[in-house]
Amino acid sequence: MKHVTLEQFTDILEVMTITQSVESGFAITHFGYVDGRRTVAISTCYGNGECYILQ
C-alpha cells in the first residue's frame, strides 16, 4: 500500500476504470484497473483525509 497526496490520488482516479466503489463510513474505496493492472484506491475521511493506492 502506497501513501499518495490528494493530487496524485485524483490523477489516478481520472485514468482509472472503476468497477466498484464502497463507502464504509470512514473511507471510500474504489476498485478497478489502471493500464490493465488491478488497482484499489482508498481515501479516508479522517482529518484532511489520507489517500492510498494498492496495485
N, C-alpha and C positions, 0 to 999 in steps of 0.2 A: 504494500500500500504506500503510495507516494503522496505527501502533503503538497498541495499546489496553492497558488494565490487565486483570489477570486477572478482575476483577469485571465489567468491560464485556464481555469475551470470553465469560464464562459466560452473561451475559444474552442475548447474541446467539445462542449455541448453543441456549438454551431456546426461542427463537422460530423458529429456522432449520429448514427442511425439508432434511435431509441426504440426498443421493442416493448419496454415496460417501465413505468415509474411507480414508486411506492412511497407514500408519505406515512411515517411511523410516529409522528408526534414530536420527535426530537431531531429527525433528519429526513431528507428526501433522497432517495436512491434511484438512480437511472441505470437500467440495464440495456446494453446494446452492443454496437460494433463501431470501431474506428479503423478504416482501411482494412476491413476483414478480420481484425483482431477483436476478440471478445473484450468488452470494457464495462467496468462498473464505476459510476461517478456518484460520490456521496457528498452532500452538503448538509452540515449540521445547523441547528437553529440556536445554538448557544452563543451568547455574546455577539460578535460581529460575524459569526459563522466560520467554520473550518471546512475546507474542501479537500477531498481525497480522490485519487484515481487508482484503480486496480486494472492492470492489463496482463 
